[in-house]
Amino acid sequence: MDDVIDNDTLKSIHHLNLSTLLLSQRMLEKDKYAAMYRLGIDEETADVLSNLNAPQMLVLSETNQLIFQLRFQNADMVKKLTEESRVGDIKQMHTGILLSSLLLDSISK
């Protein structure tokens, strides 16, 4: 596998990282505890993210890695969350419950 990342992909990673940091800060500013839940982070991480200034966010975002990770742990989880459902609201509730349980599991470890 080639370790070289093309320039467009690298730019996309940088933009995604910065966008995620900015969104995280906005969410934390509006409602810290709801944001912590939605982002899957603890209070200490929330405080650090909230206090990052623009130069710090730029440095952090300019890595060649995604700085946030997907919370899906395996393919079965993605399949279950994307299955057809007769009731659309149940799918959102199921996703919320599943991701919440992952957050609780990670906090208890």
C-alpha positions in Angstrom: 0.0 0.0 0.0 1.3 3.4 -0.9 1.9 5.7 2.1 1.9 8.8 0.0 -1.4 10.8 0.2 -2.3 12.9 -2.8 -2.6 16.6 -2.3 -6.4 16.7 -2.7 -6.9 14.1 -0.1 -4.5 15.9 2.3 -6.3 19.2 1.8 -9.6 17.4 2.4 -8.3 15.9 5.7 -7.1 19.4 6.8 -10.5 20.9 6.0 -12.4 18.2 7.7 -10.2 18.5 10.8 -10.6 22.2 11.0 -14.3 22.1 10.3 -14.8 19.4 13.0 -12.8 21.5 15.5 -14.9 24.6 14.8 -18.1 22.7 14.9 -17.1 21.2 18.2 -16.3 24.5 19.7 -19.7 26.0 18.6 -21.5 23.0 20.0 -19.7 23.2 23.3 -20.3 26.9 23.6 -24.1 26.4 23.0 -24.6 23.4 25.3 -21.5 21.8 26.8 -23.1 18.6 28.1 -25.2 17.9 24.9 -22.1 18.5 22.9 -20.1 16.1 25.0 -22.7 13.5 24.4 -22.9 14.1 20.7 -19.1 14.2 20.3 -18.5 11.2 22.5 -15.9 13.1 24.7 -15.4 13.6 28.4 -15.5 16.9 30.3 -11.7 17.4 30.3 -11.5 17.0 26.6 -14.4 19.3 26.1 -12.6 22.0 28.2 -9.4 21.6 26.2 -11.3 21.8 22.9 -13.3 24.9 24.1 -10.1 26.7 25.0 -8.2 26.1 21.7 -7.3 29.4 19.9 -7.2 29.8 16.1 -3.5 29.1 15.7 -3.7 26.0 17.9 -6.6 24.7 15.8 -4.8 25.3 12.6 -1.7 23.4 13.8 -3.9 20.6 15.0 -5.9 20.4 11.8 -2.9 20.3 9.5 -1.9 16.8 10.3 -2.1 14.1 7.6 -4.4 12.1 9.9 -8.1 12.5 10.9 -8.1 13.9 14.4 -11.5 12.6 15.2 -12.5 9.0 14.8 -15.7 7.3 13.7 -17.5 5.6 16.6 -18.4 2.5 14.5 -16.6 -0.4 15.9 -17.3 -2.9 13.1 -19.1 -3.5 9.8 -22.1 -5.1 11.5 -22.8 -1.9 13.4 -22.9 0.1 10.2 -25.1 -2.4 8.5 -27.6 -2.4 11.4 -27.7 1.4 11.4 -28.3 1.6 7.7 -31.0 -1.1 7.4 -34.4 -0.2 6.1 -36.8 0.6 8.8 -40.6 1.1 8.7 -40.4 4.0 11.1 -37.7 6.6 10.4 -37.7 8.0 13.9 -36.8 4.6 15.3 -33.6 4.5 13.2 -32.5 7.8 14.8 -33.3 6.6 18.3 -31.5 3.3 17.6 -28.4 5.2 16.4 -28.4 7.4 19.5 -28.8 4.5 21.8 -26.0 2.5 20.1 -23.6 5.5 20.1 -24.5 6.3 23.7 -23.7 2.8 24.8 -20.3 3.0 23.1 -19.6 6.3 25.0 -20.6 4.7 28.3 -18.4 1.7 27.6 -15.4 3.9 26.9 -15.9 6.0 30.0 -16.2 3.0 32.2 -12.9 1.5 31.0 
